[in-house]
Amino acid sequence: MFFKNELILNFLSNGILLYGAILALSYIILSVISAIETNHYLKKNSFVNYTKILASPFAPTISIIAPAYNESLTIIENVRSLLSIQYVNYEVLLINDGSTDDSLGKLIEAYALTKVNYSFNKKLPTKKVRAVYRSTIPAFKRLLVIDKENGGKADALNLGLNISDNNLVACIDVDCILEPDALLKMVKPFLENENEEKVIAAGGVIRVANSCVIKDGKLVEVKLPKKFLAKSQVLEYMRSFLLGRMAWSKLNGLLLVSGALGLFDRKTMIAAGGYNKIVGEDLELVTRIRKYMDEKGEKYKVVYIPDPLCWTEVPENYKILGNQRNRWTRGLIETLIIHKNIFFNSSYGILGVISYPYWFFYEWLAPIVEFIAIVYFIFLIVFNLVNWDYFILLTTAVYAFAVMFSALSILSEELTYHQYSKKGVLFKLIIIVLLEPLVFHPYVMWSSVKGNFNFVFNRKKKDWGEMTRTGFKGEVIP
């Protein structure tokens, strides 16, 4: 029988094993680099006086662009957060992307908005602007609300780029709560200009806001989420941000600045064409502006700030989580296809030789390989070909590695920013560490596989999907 061919079975077994070993090794290397670089960052910035940036006349001007679509549950608190930022010269551009709920009405009432005449140069194509609003209250003079026809997040961000004439733009998700000093910390690399490398983008740590206490648009108490899915994402975000992105920043190979919070050089963004209207617009943008700079032959950096700067609400039920991860997968595939000429192309330096191949082999292919491994294992069971001693040993090793890696991320959090300081939280996180590989991870893997299926068969290919908010009800102090 063909499937019993020992050569084929050995090829599959050894191939999957080798792939997993290389992936595990890459995680170890990245985590070590991240730990060293985070320690260096903490020492370097422990004596930084950020008030000097706040008072500096040379601090670059910033436009915060916040697209909003049906965000009425949290819109008032989120705008308050944006208006409470500590920075010398910034504006808030709230783009109402054709919301069908009462988001705009709530904004008009809460901030005493009135229509104004406003002109701007349309450098990037966008949907039609219906009205522009400013507050009649002097305290809210930084706020500009633009009501437009629905065109999606990328379209709304491009409109913000058209309207802004500032040096930098901070593109954020409106449902996020920013730390008051977020812009001060993110703008610092743009002022340093080390080795004549132009900083074109900066990203920061995103943390989970579910169950946290919010007062006047500010996070006043950090709490661990109550629901299992949200707790699992706390752990997932720790791994991603604390043990990965700092290393990529050090290598100048960072390919993703989270759509929840990113600070960019506006002229570079516009020159590169702004946001592409795909479901993974944040990943595609960073890839494209890096590609643009490489093709111009200019030195540049995309940097990462390890400080917790932004808090966001994450999905708390399986359907919304699955749709989110399905969407992320489709966005990744589109980005890889759009920029396929980068693949192992030394003309693009780190981007072509390391970053793109890593995302191809270990971000896109990882769930697929894992799914194939599960199907292959089922096949071995059916045909009674399983070496159970070897299987138990290998499964135990994989599980132990996953647990140890997650535990390392918690240790890193405890030794650095220690956000979850309440008694008993550490024990709850350890329980999640033990359960997450068995419950949360398989579902995320399956959602990614479905994303590949949807993309190939053109189902939901252009669907960004909706993130249904539960809001901060019960955790907001008025």
Order of alpha helices (4+ residues) and beta strands (2+ residues): alpha-alpha-beta-alpha-beta-alpha-beta-beta-beta-alpha-beta-beta-alpha-beta-beta-beta-alpha-alpha-beta-alpha-alpha-beta-alpha-alpha-alpha-alpha-alpha-beta
